[in-house]
């Protein structure tokens, strides 16, 4: 069993920045990929960004965050971060950390991000 704990959400004004963190209870090197998803009220959960936790650390992003968000890994501390800049009201959602270990998918409990003036 793997636990994922997100942190860093909150209220921010449009144009502002937040940094989300996801702490894993197991070495992330043993995972295949980790990522961030989000779910806005009344909408389906959608991929925001993913990163390969080993090797080159390949990343991919949803088109709506390219150039604004950056996903990164911290292998020493078993964490994945999501740096979010130039936030827009439409980025308001619950953000979830996701990880695949031994072909099984795990989710965190989510952290709320509200972008509003």
Secondary structure in CASP SS format (residue, H / E / C, confidence):
PFRMAT SS
TARGET T0000
AUTHOR 0000-0000-0000
METHOD secondary structure of the structure
MODEL  1
X C 1.00
X C 1.00
X C 1.00
X E 1.00
X E 1.00
X E 1.00
X E 1.00
X C 1.00
X C 1.00
X E 1.00
X E 1.00
X E 1.00
X C 1.00
X C 1.00
X C 1.00
X C 1.00
X C 1.00
X E 1.00
X E 1.00
X E 1.00
X E 1.00
X E 1.00
X E 1.00
X E 1.00
X C 1.00
X C 1.00
X C 1.00
X H 1.00
X H 1.00
X H 1.00
X E 1.00
X E 1.00
X E 1.00
X E 1.00
X E 1.00
X E 1.00
X E 1.00
X E 1.00
X E 1.00
X C 1.00
X C 1.00
X C 1.00
X C 1.00
X C 1.00
X C 1.00
X E 1.00
X E 1.00
X E 1.00
X E 1.00
X E 1.00
X E 1.00
X E 1.00
X C 1.00
X C 1.00
X C 1.00
X C 1.00
X C 1.00
X C 1.00
X E 1.00
X E 1.00
X E 1.00
X C 1.00
X H 1.00
X H 1.00
X H 1.00
X C 1.00
X C 1.00
X C 1.00
X E 1.00
X E 1.00
X E 1.00
X E 1.00
X E 1.00
X E 1.00
X C 1.00
X C 1.00
X C 1.00
X C 1.00
X E 1.00
X E 1.00
X E 1.00
X E 1.00
X E 1.00
X E 1.00
X C 1.00
X C 1.00
X C 1.00
X C 1.00
X H 1.00
X H 1.00
X H 1.00
X C 1.00
X E 1.00
X E 1.00
X E 1.00
X E 1.00
X E 1.00
X E 1.00
X E 1.00
X E 1.00
X E 1.00
X C 1.00
X C 1.00
X E 1.00
X E 1.00
X E 1.00
X E 1.00
X C 1.00
X C 1.00
X C 1.00
X E 1.00
X E 1.00
X E 1.00
X E 1.00
X E 1.00
X C 1.00
X C 1.00
END
